[in-house]
Amino acid sequence: LTNIQFMKILQWGDYASLTTDLEVNTLVWKCLGYRFEDGAWNSDGCFPNWRDKYPAPPDFIGMQRVYSKEVDNPSLRANQALCKTIPLGNKQSLKEHLREYGFTGFKLDQLTPNKTRRAQCANWLLYYRENLYGYTLEELKERREKEQEEQKRKEKEEGTEGEWKPPFKPVV
């Protein structure tokens, strides 16, 4: 995935309307490990925690564009679950990576549910590209364990054990 492709997902500036909601969903599904085989989506290759919660690929965008609670709630919850898998340090990655292309972030009056969810999907895809792509599940688990051990050691040294931390649910 190139940074230009992220601009298309965000529909920013000259890249408006170049990527459909289905294309964004499909890209996230494939990165999560879903595969389309024999006319149906298969979750065998998904990250285990994700597969348990979503055996079928969810609509992250709300492709129906009907934002009533009854219709939209599954899409909203799936998008929120996806966002929770992004570590705090990666939450502002879009601005960092796309600044050179003119992306400065959205202003509040520019936001719609569709744009917000596209940005959240793009941020997750960027996290995936930078941190998960190319590693086996075993390598990712090993890396996470080492990071957790290092974090505990650091907290113990600094005397910050047990302090509140923002919620984070690793995708691995």
C-alpha positions in Angstrom: 0.0 0.0 0.0 1.4 3.3 -1.0 0.7 6.7 0.6 -1.2 7.7 -2.5 -3.5 4.8 -2.0 -4.2 6.1 1.5 -5.1 9.5 0.1 -7.6 7.7 -2.2 -9.1 5.9 0.7 -9.5 9.2 2.6 -10.9 10.8 -0.5 -8.7 13.8 0.1 -8.2 16.7 -2.3 -7.6 15.5 -5.9 -8.2 11.9 -4.8 -11.9 12.4 -4.0 -14.2 9.5 -5.0 -11.4 7.2 -6.2 -12.0 4.3 -3.8 -15.4 2.7 -3.1 -16.6 1.7 0.4 -16.5 -2.0 -0.8 -12.8 -1.6 -1.9 -11.9 -0.1 1.5 -13.7 -2.9 3.4 -12.2 -5.6 1.1 -8.7 -4.3 1.7 -9.1 -4.3 5.5 -10.6 -7.8 5.3 -7.7 -9.1 3.3 -5.2 -7.6 5.7 -7.0 -9.1 8.6 -6.6 -12.5 6.9 -10.0 -13.1 5.3 -9.9 -14.8 1.9 -12.5 -15.1 -0.8 -12.7 -18.7 -2.0 -15.4 -20.5 -3.9 -17.8 -17.6 -3.8 -17.6 -17.1 0.0 -15.3 -15.4 2.6 -13.2 -17.7 4.7 -11.8 -16.6 8.1 -9.3 -19.4 8.5 -6.3 -17.1 7.9 -7.5 -14.3 10.3 -5.8 -13.2 13.4 -7.3 -15.6 16.0 -8.8 -13.0 18.4 -10.4 -11.3 15.4 -11.7 -14.5 13.9 -13.4 -15.4 17.2 -15.3 -12.2 17.3 -16.0 -11.8 13.6 -16.1 -15.2 11.7 -17.5 -13.3 8.7 -16.0 -10.0 7.5 -17.9 -7.1 9.0 -18.8 -3.9 7.2 -16.4 -1.3 8.7 -17.7 1.7 6.6 -21.5 1.4 6.7 -21.9 0.8 3.0 -25.7 1.2 3.2 -25.1 4.8 4.4 -28.1 4.4 6.7 -27.0 5.7 10.1 -30.0 4.6 12.2 -29.0 2.6 15.2 -30.7 -0.5 14.0 -28.9 -0.6 10.7 -25.6 1.0 11.5 -24.7 -0.4 14.9 -22.9 -3.5 13.6 -20.7 -1.4 11.4 -20.0 1.1 14.1 -19.0 -1.6 16.6 -16.8 -3.4 14.1 -15.0 -0.1 13.2 -14.6 0.6 16.9 -13.2 -2.9 17.5 -10.7 -2.3 14.7 -9.6 1.0 16.1 -9.0 -0.6 19.5 -6.3 -2.8 18.0 -4.2 0.2 17.0 -1.7 1.0 19.8 -1.8 4.6 21.2 1.5 5.5 19.6 0.1 4.8 16.1 -3.2 6.7 16.4 -1.9 9.8 14.5 0.0 7.9 11.8 -2.1 9.4 8.9 -0.9 12.9 9.6 2.7 11.8 10.0 2.8 9.8 6.8 0.6 11.8 4.5 1.6 15.4 5.4 3.9 15.5 2.4 0.8 14.9 0.2 -1.1 17.8 1.7 -3.1 15.8 4.3 -3.6 17.9 7.4 -6.4 16.0 8.9 -10.1 16.7 8.8 -11.8 19.7 10.4 -14.9 18.9 12.4 -17.3 20.4 9.9 -15.8 18.1 7.2 -16.5 14.9 9.0 -19.3 12.5 8.1 -19.7 9.0 9.5 -18.3 7.7 6.1 -15.2 9.9 6.2 -14.5 9.2 9.8 -14.7 5.4 9.3 -12.6 5.6 6.1 -9.9 7.5 8.1 -10.1 4.9 10.9 -9.7 2.1 8.4 -6.9 3.9 6.6 -5.1 4.4 10.0 -5.5 0.7 10.8 -4.1 -0.2 7.3 -1.2 2.1 7.9 -0.5 0.5 11.2 -0.8 -2.9 9.5 1.7 -1.8 6.8 4.2 -0.4 9.2 4.0 -3.0 12.0 2.3 -6.3 11.0 2.8 -6.9 7.3 5.4 -9.6 6.4 5.5 -11.2 9.9 4.1 -14.6 10.8 1.6 -14.9 13.6 4.2 -16.6 15.8 6.7 -13.7 15.2 4.1 -11.2 16.1 3.2 -13.0 19.3 6.9 -13.3 20.2 7.4 -9.6 19.6 4.3 -8.7 21.6 5.5 -10.8 24.6 8.9 -9.1 24.5 7.3 -5.6 24.3 5.0 -6.5 27.3 8.0 -7.7 29.3 9.9 -4.5 28.4 6.9 -2.4 29.4 6.6 -4.1 32.8 10.3 -3.7 33.4 10.1 0.0 32.5 7.0 0.6 34.7 8.7 -1.1 37.6 11.8 1.1 37.2 9.7 4.2 37.0 7.3 3.2 39.7 4.3 3.5 37.4 3.0 0.0 37.9 -0.8 -0.3 38.0 -1.5 3.2 36.6 -4.4 3.6 34.2 -3.7 3.0 30.5 -6.0 3.6 27.5 -7.7 0.5 26.3 -5.9 -1.6 23.6 -6.8 -5.0 22.3 -4.0 -6.4 20.1 -5.2 -7.9 16.8 -2.7 -10.8 17.4 
